[in-house]
Amino acid sequence: MPLRIHVRAPLRPTEDPEKVAQAIQKMFPGAKPELSEREVTAVAPDLERLRELIRSLRIPDTARGAMLAGLSLDGRSARFLLGKQAAAAGRAHFGPLRSPLGDLEVTLYGDEEHEVERAIYRVAPDTTVPPEWAEIPESLRPQP
């Protein structure tokens, strides 16, 4: 089964749910937000827009660190935060932010070993190694 991407955004009383849904769609085009009184949730089809933003903003190491920090012990999921206000402006800003508007909580789920970690390295390559190793998780690289 392919990588699954779930996005959740708790709503503040003063927020317009439609604008929060638009912020999610700016980060994850193709996501179909579902609105409720307390939150907006969505399942995203891929991480391509996030990958583009990370590269254009030149923040792959910061982004990868934030995403890997939320990697579960079994490696089959990862949770990270994106700033809701930055997302509304079409930018990627990684947390923990705890801004007044709250954050987008993104959770990646995979069924296979290292699937989530590989996805993270594809989205945010390691700039401290030669390009041929940049998208390979450190734990999977041959050791000298």
C-alpha positions in Angstrom: 0.0 0.0 0.0 1.4 3.5 -0.8 2.3 6.1 1.7 -0.7 7.7 3.3 -0.7 11.4 4.3 -3.2 12.7 6.8 -3.5 16.4 7.6 -5.4 17.8 10.6 -5.9 21.4 11.6 -7.7 22.3 14.8 -9.9 25.4 14.4 -9.8 28.4 16.6 -13.2 30.2 17.2 -12.2 33.2 15.1 -11.0 31.1 12.1 -12.8 30.7 8.8 -12.8 26.9 8.1 -12.8 27.6 4.4 -9.5 29.5 4.7 -7.9 26.7 6.7 -9.1 24.2 4.0 -7.4 26.5 1.4 -4.2 26.5 3.4 -4.1 22.7 3.4 -4.8 22.7 -0.3 -1.9 25.1 -0.9 0.5 22.7 0.8 -1.1 19.5 -0.5 -2.8 20.1 -3.9 -5.4 17.4 -4.6 -6.3 17.0 -0.9 -10.0 16.9 -0.2 -10.6 18.8 3.1 -13.4 17.8 5.3 -14.7 20.5 7.6 -16.2 20.1 11.1 -16.9 22.5 13.9 -13.6 21.8 15.6 -11.1 20.9 12.8 -10.4 20.5 9.2 -9.0 17.1 8.1 -7.7 15.9 4.8 -6.0 13.0 3.1 -3.3 14.2 0.7 -2.4 12.4 -2.5 1.4 13.1 -2.3 4.1 15.3 -0.9 5.3 16.9 -4.2 4.3 20.5 -3.4 5.9 20.3 0.0 9.0 18.9 -1.7 9.0 21.8 -4.2 8.7 24.4 -1.3 11.5 22.8 0.7 13.8 22.9 -2.3 12.9 26.5 -3.3 13.2 27.8 0.3 16.5 25.9 0.6 15.5 24.3 3.9 16.0 20.5 3.3 18.1 19.9 6.4 15.8 21.8 8.7 12.7 20.1 7.2 14.2 16.6 7.3 15.2 17.1 10.9 11.6 18.3 11.9 10.1 15.3 10.1 12.5 12.7 11.4 12.0 14.0 14.9 8.4 12.7 14.7 9.3 9.3 13.3 7.7 6.5 15.4 9.8 3.9 17.1 8.7 1.3 14.6 9.4 3.6 11.7 6.0 3.2 10.1 4.7 6.7 10.8 6.0 10.2 11.4 4.2 13.3 12.7 5.3 16.9 12.1 3.9 20.4 12.3 3.6 23.0 9.6 2.7 26.6 10.4 -1.0 27.3 9.4 -0.4 30.9 8.7 2.7 30.2 6.5 0.7 27.5 4.7 -2.1 30.0 4.0 0.6 32.1 2.3 1.9 29.1 0.3 5.1 28.7 2.4 6.5 25.8 4.4 7.4 26.6 8.0 8.2 23.7 10.3 7.4 23.5 14.0 7.0 23.1 16.8 5.4 26.4 16.3 2.3 26.7 18.6 1.4 29.9 16.9 -1.8 31.7 17.9 -3.5 30.3 14.8 -2.3 26.8 15.5 -0.5 24.4 13.2 -1.2 21.9 10.5 -0.5 18.4 12.0 0.8 16.1 9.2 1.1 12.4 9.8 2.7 10.0 7.3 1.8 6.3 7.5 3.6 3.5 5.7 3.2 -0.3 5.8 6.7 -1.3 4.9 9.9 -1.0 6.9 11.7 2.3 6.2 8.9 3.5 3.8 8.2 6.7 5.8 11.9 7.4 6.3 12.5 7.0 2.6 9.7 9.4 1.8 11.1 12.0 4.2 14.6 11.8 2.5 12.9 12.1 -1.0 11.1 15.3 0.2 14.1 16.7 2.0 17.4 15.3 0.8 20.5 15.3 2.9 22.8 18.1 1.8 25.8 16.9 3.8 26.5 13.9 1.6 27.2 13.4 -2.1 24.1 13.8 -4.3 23.9 10.0 -5.0 23.3 9.4 -1.3 21.1 12.4 -0.5 17.8 10.7 -0.9 18.8 7.5 0.9 18.1 7.4 4.7 21.3 7.4 6.7 20.3 4.1 8.4 20.3 2.4 4.9 23.6 3.7 3.6 26.5 1.4 3.4 28.9 2.0 6.3 32.6 2.5 5.5 
